[in-house]
């Protein structure tokens, strides 16, 4: 398949060529602009200067319904673009409402309170065409977790650039961010098979080019910024682009906050006193987005002998391999004894550290087939989210995490035994 784009402004040429390279276009990996127009029928790709000073790109793209392009092209291999690695996340992330987003908010070190449901509910509350973006909630959350980018910014950016999903390129090309839609030639906007594909692709490029300190367009700080700092310096010509995104996010936070009843307070953690006959239970009943696979997620509870729940905390397991029978999969179901408290666990980097709290308890199988696996523990689920078979605690506050840790210590010290039953429900995605 031959793709031809004309009238490309000089400032957009490199990005468009890079996009074609990522789609495995032949012979564009090392391009040299030349001064003559190509004959597209010769099946040679290239970059050419037009008489008006703009540029033309001819790209030979793979097409399942025709012979491979390389058969009729000069013998140069297609470029191989490595997947951008999931960046490390600082354990001291700040959790913020969309109402708190400013032009200087660090988009890499803040986590929005938005969920997939709250995003879609926000669009459902709009009138007329402003409901057009309903359904992007989960793709936004998936991209936010994959690239460690504040999701409030992602939604506000999509609203601004797509006109609430009503612009022609958002409707025709599923392009929600105006990617490659230069003012001089908006028809150059890149097309996507779905909105989800667009969100993932553009956020990956934003992460690499604008939010990474080593990125080509990074200026001072990973924020939406203004004309001196952040994305606004290079991403948009309008000097108030960053301020507009912040204002949209603030409006969204107020609307969602007004429509959402206040969340119940986090229950106080029980005092760290051993209760006679206490057992533990970890029940996994759903999955959440992860960097590699969806992560099995549930609740770990301490239960008194009369059935009273002493304390509970959310927890992840797995997220890298789906089968609990395999190395790095979720923890196998069954019975385990909790013990061998260790702190800190700096030997594991950030994997066992959250809210700057690091510890582990070993999990010894009791009549449970662990399929030759070892090293199963309970520990804080530090970044990136997910574990290699351990139970990773997901606390809402440092106080909650330390309180649950102290309860586990109280019930496993002095020769005491604490047993945990690991169970998966049919909705857990684990079988």
FENCORFEN-V77795 format. One line per field, one symbol per residue. ss: DSSP state (A for helix, B for strand, O for the rest). A space follows every 10 residues. Layout:
# FENCORFEN-V77795
ss: ???
This chain:
# FENCORFEN-V77795
ss: OBBBBBBBOA AAAAAAAAAA AAOOOBOOOO OOOBOOOOOA AAOOOBBBBO OOOOBBBBBB OOOOOOOOAA AAOOOOOOOO OOOOOOOOOO OOOBBBOAAA OOOOOOOOOB BBOOOAAAAA AAAAOOOAAA AOOOOOAAAA AAAAAAAOOO AAAAAAAAAA AAOOOOOAAA AAAOOOOOOO OBOOBAAAOO OOOOAAAAAA AAAAAAAAAA AOOOOOOOOO OOOOOOOOOO AAAOOOOOOO AAAAAAAAAA AAAAAAAAAO OOOOOOOOOO OOOOOOOOBB BBBBBBBBOO OOOOBBBBBB BBBOOOOOBB BBBBBBBOOO OOOOOOOOOO OOOBBBBBBB BBOOOAAAOO OOBBOOBBOB BBBBBOOOOO OOOOOOBBBB OOOOOOOOOO BBBBOOOAAA AAAAAAAAAA AAOOOOOBBB BBBBOAAAOO O
